[in-house]
Amino acid sequence: MDTRKTYSIGNLSLLCSVPIKTLHYYDEIGLLIPAYRSGPGGYRYYDEKQAHTLLKIKRLKMLGFSLKEITELVHSDNTELLEQCVSRRLDEMADKIRQMQDRYTEGQHFLDRLRQGNSIIGSLDEELASLLRADGAGEEIILEDVPEVNIVFTRKMLTNYQNEKVNIARWAEILNLAETHRAVPVGAIHITYHNNVLAQFFMQECDYEVHVQVAHPKALPEFKSYGGFLAATTYHVGGYNTIIDAHLRTMRWVYENDYQVAGNVTEEFIISPLDTTDESKYLTRIIIPIDKKD
């Protein structure tokens, strides 16, 4: 007489929290075949070893193995092979977790930038908001220390340059470069003009650098630091055809307050055409490095 502990399909289903329908399917594909069948209906019965195997199957499914992979591992019953496969799967999971963390980080900074932009625009009173949208001018010049950050960048001499238009090719290039190196953008797109001050508005050739702050800088020529200087800054709200007014106003403040330009001018595109088609919502920060006159 066989005295081995056995389980009906219903009891095994309850014991291991696996639906009866799933046990039927495992039987069909040869993954977990009952120890024996009883009666004219072929009612399924399982032994203790098969209960152990079912729990092993559940664990492997939890780790994301396919049924084909699980079948091979169960039938091989090789712990060394199991170790190798589980190790490899955990490495894959760790990589996916890192990717999701990077996406979350990028998304969080995207949200922070939108909140910052909407907050700045929303804080303007009706009179100033009307003025800003009418002529692109703002009133406040801010003296601030620009913190040093890690960036990925490209720099090219552009011909037939038009400042009022977004150079989508260069913007796309920098975002693609960050993605290629898995550097994770964590800031707005910046444009630095390596020309004489205001030359980008009057010259058809422009020494044009586009960059974005990144979370994971690399030891490559496309990466460097930006910031670590004192700057006069202001905001421009609206389209780019009047952004020169914000530059002129800031330059006037610099000279009237006994400062001098000490580096290349940068524009930070806090809310841009990449975020909205409504030009009245564009928000650009003008950053002019300065120091005190001797």
KEKE-3310 file (N, C-alpha, C; in steps of 0.2 Angstrom, whole numbers, plus 5000, padded with zeros to 4 digits):
npx = (5004:5003:5009:5013:5011:4998:4990:4974:4970:4962:4966:4979:4979:4974:4983:4995:4991:4988:4978:4966:4964:4976:4985:4979:4984:4998:4999:4995:5006:5016:5024:5021:5016:5003:5005:4998:4982:4965:4950:4936:4936:4949:4954:4966:4980:4993:5010:5021:5033:5030:5022:5032:5039:5030:5030:5043:5041:5032:5041:5051:5043:5039:5051:5052:5054:5051:5038:5043:5057:5056:5051:5062:5072:5066:5065:5078:5083:5095:5105:5116:5115:5103:5107:5115:5106:5097:5105:5109:5096:5093:5103:5098:5086:5091:5097:5086:5079:5088:5086:5073:5074:5082:5073:5063:5070:5073:5060:5055:5063:5059:5046:5048:5054:5044:5035:5042:5043:5029:5026:5034:5029:5016:5017:5019:5012:4997:4999:5013:5014:5006:5015:5026:5022:5019:5030:5041:5049:5056:5056:5064:5081:5092:5104:5115:5123:5128:5127:5139:5138:5136:5137:5132:5137:5137:5146:5145:5149:5137:5129:5120:5112:5098:5091:5079:5073:5071:5084:5081:5087:5100:5095:5088:5099:5107:5099:5098:5111:5113:5105:5111:5122:5117:5116:5106:5096:5094:5089:5085:5086:5100:5108:5123:5132:5146:5151:5155:5147:5129:5131:5124:5112:5114:5123:5126:5133:5136:5143:5139:5134:5125:5118:5114:5110:5116:5113:5122:5137:5150:5167:5171:5174:5163:5157:5157:5159:5148:5145:5147:5150:5147:5132:5122:5105:5089:5072:5063:5048:5038:5038:5053:5057:5058:5067:5079:5077:5077:5090:5097:5092:5097:5111:5112:5110:5121:5132:5128:5129:5142:5148:5156:5155:5160:5161:5153:5137:5122:5107:5093:5081:5067:5053:5048:5047:5047:5039:5026:5015:5011:5016:5016:5018:5031:5046:5061:5077:5089:5107:5120:5137:5147:5158:5165:5170:5187)
npy = (4994:5011:5023:5036:5054:5062:5074:5081:5089:5100:5102:5104:5116:5125:5124:5129:5141:5142:5143:5131:5130:5134:5124:5113:5118:5118:5104:5101:5106:5099:5103:5101:5087:5076:5065:5053:5048:5046:5036:5036:5049:5053:5060:5071:5068:5073:5072:5075:5079:5085:5096:5103:5106:5114:5125:5130:5133:5144:5153:5155:5160:5172:5179:5182:5172:5164:5152:5142:5143:5140:5127:5120:5122:5115:5102:5099:5099:5104:5112:5120:5125:5132:5141:5149:5154:5161:5171:5178:5183:5191:5201:5206:5211:5221:5230:5234:5241:5251:5258:5262:5270:5280:5285:5290:5300:5309:5312:5318:5329:5336:5338:5347:5358:5362:5366:5376:5386:5389:5394:5405:5413:5414:5421:5434:5450:5457:5469:5469:5456:5459:5468:5461:5451:5460:5466:5458:5462:5462:5467:5465:5462:5450:5447:5434:5418:5406:5389:5376:5364:5347:5344:5339:5342:5351:5360:5371:5380:5389:5393:5406:5410:5412:5420:5421:5409:5392:5381:5366:5355:5355:5355:5343:5335:5336:5330:5317:5314:5314:5303:5292:5291:5287:5297:5304:5318:5332:5344:5360:5364:5373:5387:5393:5407:5409:5421:5438:5449:5450:5448:5437:5441:5449:5444:5432:5421:5410:5405:5392:5384:5371:5364:5353:5349:5335:5319:5309:5311:5308:5302:5309:5319:5326:5330:5341:5354:5367:5383:5390:5404:5421:5430:5441:5440:5438:5436:5431:5432:5425:5425:5422:5433:5445:5444:5450:5462:5459:5455:5467:5475:5469:5470:5484:5486:5479:5487:5500:5497:5496:5484:5471:5461:5444:5432:5420:5423:5415:5407:5400:5388:5387:5385:5380:5378:5364:5361:5367:5374:5387:5403:5413:5407:5404:5403:5410:5411:5423:5423:5431:5430:5439:5451:5462:5479:5484)
npz = (5000:4996:5005:5004:5007:4999:4988:4983:4968:4972:4985:4984:4977:4986:4996:4991:4985:4971:4957:4952:4938:4933:4937:4930:4917:4919:4919:4906:4898:4902:4913:4927:4931:4937:4951:4950:4943:4947:4946:4934:4929:4929:4940:4947:4957:4968:4975:4989:4985:4973:4977:4983:4971:4965:4973:4970:4957:4958:4964:4954:4944:4950:4949:4936:4926:4911:4907:4899:4902:4915:4915:4909:4919:4930:4926:4923:4936:4942:4953:4951:4938:4941:4950:4942:4932:4941:4946:4934:4931:4941:4939:4928:4932:4941:4933:4926:4936:4939:4927:4928:4940:4935:4925:4933:4940:4930:4926:4938:4939:4927:4931:4942:4935:4927:4937:4943:4932:4930:4942:4943:4932:4936:4948:4944:4944:4937:4930:4927:4921:4910:4904:4901:4892:4882:4877:4880:4890:4907:4924:4935:4940:4945:4956:4958:4964:4953:4954:4953:4941:4933:4916:4900:4883:4867:4855:4841:4826:4819:4804:4795:4806:4816:4829:4835:4832:4837:4837:4832:4828:4835:4848:4849:4847:4858:4868:4863:4864:4878:4881:4874:4882:4894:4903:4910:4909:4920:4920:4913:4895:4890:4882:4877:4872:4863:4858:4855:4866:4864:4850:4844:4840:4829:4820:4807:4809:4822:4837:4845:4859:4866:4880:4894:4911:4919:4928:4929:4925:4913:4910:4897:4882:4879:4891:4905:4917:4923:4928:4945:4947:4949:4944:4934:4932:4924:4919:4904:4897:4885:4867:4856:4848:4854:4864:4865:4872:4885:4887:4884:4894:4905:4903:4904:4917:4923:4919:4925:4938:4941:4938:4927:4912:4913:4907:4895:4889:4894:4890:4898:4895:4903:4902:4886:4868:4868:4878:4877:4865:4866:4865:4874:4886:4886:4895:4899:4906:4908:4909:4914:4917:4929:4936:4949:4943:4942)
capx = (5000:5007:5008:5015:5006:4996:4985:4970:4971:4959:4970:4986:4978:4973:4990:5000:4988:4988:4972:4966:4965:4983:4987:4977:4988:5004:4999:4995:5012:5021:5028:5019:5011:5001:5009:4993:4975:4961:4943:4935:4937:4956:4955:4973:4983:5000:5014:5024:5039:5027:5021:5039:5041:5025:5032:5049:5039:5030:5047:5054:5038:5040:5058:5051:5056:5045:5036:5048:5063:5055:5051:5069:5075:5063:5066:5085:5084:5102:5106:5121:5111:5098:5111:5118:5100:5094:5110:5108:5090:5094:5107:5094:5081:5095:5098:5079:5078:5092:5083:5067:5076:5084:5067:5060:5074:5072:5053:5054:5066:5055:5040:5051:5055:5037:5032:5046:5041:5023:5026:5037:5024:5010:5019:5019:5006:4994:5002:5020:5013:5004:5021:5031:5019:5018:5036:5046:5053:5054:5059:5069:5087:5094:5112:5115:5128:5126:5131:5143:5134:5139:5133:5134:5136:5139:5147:5146:5148:5131:5129:5113:5109:5092:5091:5072:5070:5074:5088:5078:5092:5104:5092:5087:5106:5110:5095:5100:5118:5112:5102:5116:5127:5113:5118:5100:5095:5090:5088:5082:5091:5104:5112:5128:5134:5153:5152:5154:5140:5124:5132:5120:5106:5116:5128:5123:5137:5135:5147:5133:5134:5119:5120:5109:5113:5115:5114:5128:5142:5155:5174:5172:5175:5156:5155:5161:5156:5146:5143:5153:5152:5142:5129:5116:5100:5082:5067:5060:5042:5035:5042:5060:5058:5059:5071:5085:5076:5079:5098:5099:5090:5102:5118:5112:5110:5127:5136:5126:5130:5149:5150:5158:5154:5165:5160:5149:5130:5118:5100:5090:5074:5063:5047:5050:5043:5047:5034:5020:5015:5009:5022:5015:5020:5038:5050:5068:5081:5095:5112:5126:5142:5149:5162:5166:5175:5193)
capy = (5000:5017:5028:5043:5060:5065:5080:5081:5095:5105:5103:5107:5123:5129:5124:5133:5147:5142:5141:5124:5131:5134:5117:5110:5120:5115:5097:5100:5108:5095:5106:5098:5081:5073:5058:5048:5050:5041:5036:5037:5056:5055:5065:5072:5068:5075:5070:5080:5082:5089:5102:5107:5109:5119:5131:5132:5136:5150:5157:5157:5165:5179:5182:5184:5167:5161:5145:5138:5143:5136:5119:5117:5122:5110:5096:5098:5098:5106:5118:5125:5129:5136:5147:5154:5157:5166:5176:5182:5186:5197:5206:5210:5215:5227:5235:5238:5245:5257:5262:5265:5275:5286:5288:5294:5306:5313:5314:5322:5336:5339:5341:5353:5363:5365:5370:5382:5390:5391:5398:5412:5417:5415:5426:5441:5454:5458:5474:5466:5451:5462:5471:5455:5448:5465:5468:5454:5465:5462:5473:5463:5459:5446:5445:5427:5414:5401:5384:5372:5357:5343:5345:5336:5348:5351:5366:5371:5386:5389:5399:5408:5409:5416:5419:5420:5402:5386:5376:5360:5349:5355:5353:5335:5331:5336:5326:5311:5312:5312:5297:5288:5289:5286:5302:5307:5325:5334:5352:5363:5365:5379:5389:5398:5410:5410:5427:5445:5450:5452:5446:5432:5445:5453:5441:5426:5416:5410:5400:5390:5378:5369:5359:5351:5346:5328:5316:5304:5313:5303:5305:5310:5326:5329:5331:5346:5357:5373:5387:5392:5411:5427:5432:5445:5436:5440:5431:5434:5428:5426:5422:5424:5438:5451:5442:5454:5467:5456:5455:5474:5478:5466:5473:5491:5485:5477:5493:5505:5495:5495:5477:5470:5455:5440:5426:5420:5424:5409:5407:5394:5388:5384:5383:5381:5375:5357:5360:5370:5378:5394:5407:5417:5403:5403:5407:5410:5414:5426:5422:5434:5430:5446:5453:5469:5482:5485)
capz = (5000:4995:5011:5003:5007:4993:4988:4978:4965:4976:4991:4982:4975:4992:5000:4987:4982:4964:4954:4949:4931:4932:4938:4923:4912:4920:4917:4899:4895:4905:4918:4933:4930:4943:4953:4947:4942:4950:4944:4927:4927:4929:4945:4948:4964:4968:4981:4992:4980:4968:4981:4983:4965:4963:4976:4966:4951:4960:4965:4948:4941:4954:4947:4929:4921:4907:4908:4895:4906:4921:4913:4908:4926:4934:4923:4924:4943:4943:4957:4948:4933:4944:4953:4936:4929:4945:4946:4928:4931:4946:4936:4923:4936:4944:4927:4925:4942:4938:4922:4931:4944:4930:4922:4938:4942:4925:4926:4943:4937:4922:4934:4945:4930:4925:4943:4944:4927:4931:4948:4941:4928:4941:4953:4941:4945:4931:4926:4925:4916:4903:4901:4899:4886:4877:4874:4882:4895:4914:4928:4941:4939:4951:4957:4961:4963:4949:4957:4948:4940:4928:4910:4893:4879:4860:4853:4834:4823:4815:4799:4794:4812:4818:4836:4837:4831:4841:4833:4835:4827:4841:4855:4849:4847:4865:4872:4861:4867:4885:4882:4872:4887:4900:4908:4913:4910:4926:4920:4906:4890:4890:4876:4879:4865:4863:4854:4858:4869:4859:4843:4842:4838:4824:4816:4804:4811:4829:4840:4848:4863:4869:4886:4899:4917:4920:4934:4928:4920:4911:4908:4890:4880:4879:4898:4908:4923:4921:4934:4949:4946:4950:4938:4934:4929:4923:4916:4899:4896:4879:4861:4856:4844:4859:4870:4865:4876:4892:4887:4884:4901:4910:4902:4906:4924:4924:4918:4929:4945:4942:4936:4920:4910:4915:4904:4890:4891:4893:4891:4901:4893:4908:4898:4879:4863:4870:4883:4875:4858:4868:4866:4880:4892:4886:4901:4898:4911:4905:4914:4912:4922:4930:4942:4950:4940:4946)
cpx = (5004:5005:5010:5010:5005:4991:4981:4972:4968:4963:4976:4985:4977:4980:4995:4998:4989:4982:4972:4967:4972:4987:4985:4982:4995:5005:4999:5002:5018:5026:5027:5014:5010:5005:5004:4986:4971:4953:4942:4936:4944:4957:4963:4975:4991:5003:5017:5030:5036:5024:5027:5040:5036:5027:5039:5046:5036:5036:5050:5049:5039:5046:5057:5053:5050:5044:5041:5054:5062:5054:5058:5073:5072:5065:5074:5087:5092:5103:5111:5119:5106:5101:5113:5112:5097:5099:5110:5102:5090:5098:5102:5089:5085:5095:5091:5077:5082:5089:5077:5069:5078:5078:5063:5063:5073:5065:5052:5057:5062:5049:5042:5052:5049:5034:5036:5044:5034:5022:5029:5032:5018:5011:5019:5012:5003:4997:5009:5019:5011:5010:5025:5028:5019:5025:5042:5050:5051:5057:5065:5075:5090:5101:5112:5121:5126:5130:5134:5139:5138:5134:5136:5132:5139:5141:5149:5145:5142:5131:5121:5109:5103:5090:5083:5069:5074:5077:5086:5083:5097:5101:5091:5094:5108:5106:5097:5107:5117:5109:5107:5120:5124:5115:5112:5100:5091:5089:5085:5088:5094:5107:5117:5131:5142:5155:5153:5147:5135:5125:5127:5114:5108:5120:5124:5127:5137:5139:5142:5134:5127:5121:5114:5113:5111:5116:5120:5133:5147:5162:5175:5172:5168:5153:5160:5157:5154:5144:5149:5155:5146:5139:5123:5111:5093:5078:5064:5054:5039:5040:5049:5062:5060:5064:5077:5084:5078:5087:5100:5098:5095:5109:5118:5113:5117:5132:5134:5127:5138:5151:5153:5156:5160:5165:5155:5141:5127:5111:5097:5083:5070:5057:5048:5045:5042:5041:5027:5021:5013:5015:5022:5017:5027:5041:5057:5072:5088:5101:5118:5132:5146:5154:5163:5171:5181:5193)
cpy = (5006:5022:5035:5048:5062:5070:5080:5088:5101:5107:5106:5115:5127:5129:5129:5140:5147:5139:5134:5124:5131:5128:5112:5112:5118:5107:5096:5101:5103:5098:5103:5093:5078:5067:5053:5051:5044:5042:5037:5044:5058:5060:5065:5072:5070:5073:5076:5083:5087:5096:5106:5110:5114:5126:5134:5135:5143:5155:5160:5161:5172:5182:5183:5178:5165:5154:5140:5137:5139:5129:5116:5117:5116:5103:5094:5096:5099:5112:5123:5129:5134:5142:5152:5158:5163:5172:5181:5186:5192:5202:5210:5214:5222:5232:5238:5242:5252:5261:5265:5271:5281:5289:5292:5300:5311:5316:5319:5329:5340:5342:5347:5359:5366:5369:5376:5388:5393:5395:5405:5416:5418:5420:5433:5444:5455:5463:5472:5461:5454:5465:5466:5452:5453:5466:5463:5456:5463:5467:5471:5460:5456:5445:5439:5423:5408:5395:5380:5366:5354:5343:5340:5342:5347:5358:5367:5378:5386:5395:5400:5408:5414:5415:5418:5413:5397:5382:5369:5354:5349:5353:5345:5332:5331:5331:5318:5309:5310:5305:5291:5286:5288:5291:5305:5314:5327:5341:5354:5363:5372:5381:5394:5400:5412:5415:5433:5446:5453:5450:5441:5435:5448:5450:5434:5420:5416:5404:5398:5384:5377:5363:5358:5348:5339:5325:5311:5306:5307:5306:5305:5317:5329:5331:5336:5349:5364:5377:5389:5399:5415:5429:5437:5441:5439:5435:5435:5429:5430:5423:5425:5430:5445:5449:5447:5460:5465:5457:5462:5477:5475:5469:5480:5491:5484:5483:5499:5503:5493:5487:5477:5463:5450:5433:5426:5420:5417:5410:5400:5393:5384:5381:5385:5378:5367:5356:5362:5374:5386:5398:5411:5414:5402:5407:5405:5414:5417:5426:5425:5434:5437:5446:5460:5473:5484:5493)
cpz = (5000:5001:5010:5004:5000:4994:4982:4974:4969:4982:4990:4980:4981:4996:4997:4984:4975:4961:4951:4941:4929:4932:4932:4918:4912:4918:4910:4896:4898:4910:4925:4932:4936:4945:4950:4947:4945:4947:4937:4924:4927:4934:4947:4956:4963:4975:4983:4988:4975:4971:4982:4977:4963:4967:4973:4960:4952:4961:4959:4944:4944:4951:4939:4924:4917:4909:4904:4899:4912:4920:4912:4915:4930:4932:4924:4931:4945:4947:4954:4943:4936:4947:4947:4933:4934:4946:4940:4928:4936:4943:4931:4927:4939:4939:4926:4930:4941:4932:4924:4936:4940:4927:4927:4940:4936:4925:4932:4942:4932:4926:4938:4941:4928:4931:4944:4939:4928:4937:4947:4937:4932:4946:4950:4942:4938:4927:4923:4920:4909:4900:4898:4892:4880:4873:4876:4888:4902:4918:4933:4938:4945:4951:4961:4959:4959:4951:4951:4947:4934:4922:4904:4888:4872:4859:4845:4832:4818:4810:4798:4800:4813:4825:4838:4835:4835:4836:4835:4834:4833:4847:4855:4850:4854:4869:4870:4864:4874:4886:4880:4878:4894:4905:4912:4914:4916:4926:4913:4901:4891:4884:4878:4872:4866:4858:4858:4861:4864:4852:4840:4839:4831:4818:4813:4806:4819:4832:4846:4852:4866:4874:4890:4905:4917:4927:4935:4923:4919:4910:4901:4888:4880:4886:4901:4914:4920:4928:4938:4949:4948:4944:4939:4930:4929:4919:4910:4898:4889:4873:4861:4852:4848:4864:4871:4870:4883:4892:4888:4891:4906:4909:4904:4914:4926:4924:4923:4936:4946:4942:4929:4918:4910:4912:4898:4892:4889:4894:4893:4899:4898:4905:4891:4875:4864:4875:4881:4868:4860:4869:4872:4886:4892:4892:4900:4903:4907:4910:4911:4918:4923:4936:4943:4946:4944:4948)
residu = (MET:ASP:THR:ARG:LYS:THR:TYR:SER:ILE:GLY:ASN:LEU:SER:LEU:LEU:CYS:SER:VAL:PRO:ILE:LYS:THR:LEU:HIS:TYR:TYR:ASP:GLU:ILE:GLY:LEU:LEU:ILE:PRO:ALA:TYR:ARG:SER:GLY:PRO:GLY:GLY:TYR:ARG:TYR:TYR:ASP:GLU:LYS:GLN:ALA:HIS:THR:LEU:LEU:LYS:ILE:LYS:ARG:LEU:LYS:MET:LEU:GLY:PHE:SER:LEU:LYS:GLU:ILE:THR:GLU:LEU:VAL:HIS:SER:ASP:ASN:THR:GLU:LEU:LEU:GLU:GLN:CYS:VAL:SER:ARG:ARG:LEU:ASP:GLU:MET:ALA:ASP:LYS:ILE:ARG:GLN:MET:GLN:ASP:ARG:TYR:THR:GLU:GLY:GLN:HIS:PHE:LEU:ASP:ARG:LEU:ARG:GLN:GLY:ASN:SER:ILE:ILE:GLY:SER:LEU:ASP:GLU:GLU:LEU:ALA:SER:LEU:LEU:ARG:ALA:ASP:GLY:ALA:GLY:GLU:GLU:ILE:ILE:LEU:GLU:ASP:VAL:PRO:GLU:VAL:ASN:ILE:VAL:PHE:THR:ARG:LYS:MET:LEU:THR:ASN:TYR:GLN:ASN:GLU:LYS:VAL:ASN:ILE:ALA:ARG:TRP:ALA:GLU:ILE:LEU:ASN:LEU:ALA:GLU:THR:HIS:ARG:ALA:VAL:PRO:VAL:GLY:ALA:ILE:HIS:ILE:THR:TYR:HIS:ASN:ASN:VAL:LEU:ALA:GLN:PHE:PHE:MET:GLN:GLU:CYS:ASP:TYR:GLU:VAL:HIS:VAL:GLN:VAL:ALA:HIS:PRO:LYS:ALA:LEU:PRO:GLU:PHE:LYS:SER:TYR:GLY:GLY:PHE:LEU:ALA:ALA:THR:THR:TYR:HIS:VAL:GLY:GLY:TYR:ASN:THR:ILE:ILE:ASP:ALA:HIS:LEU:ARG:THR:MET:ARG:TRP:VAL:TYR:GLU:ASN:ASP:TYR:GLN:VAL:ALA:GLY:ASN:VAL:THR:GLU:GLU:PHE:ILE:ILE:SER:PRO:LEU:ASP:THR:THR:ASP:GLU:SER:LYS:TYR:LEU:THR:ARG:ILE:ILE:ILE:PRO:ILE:ASP:LYS:LYS:ASP)
# end
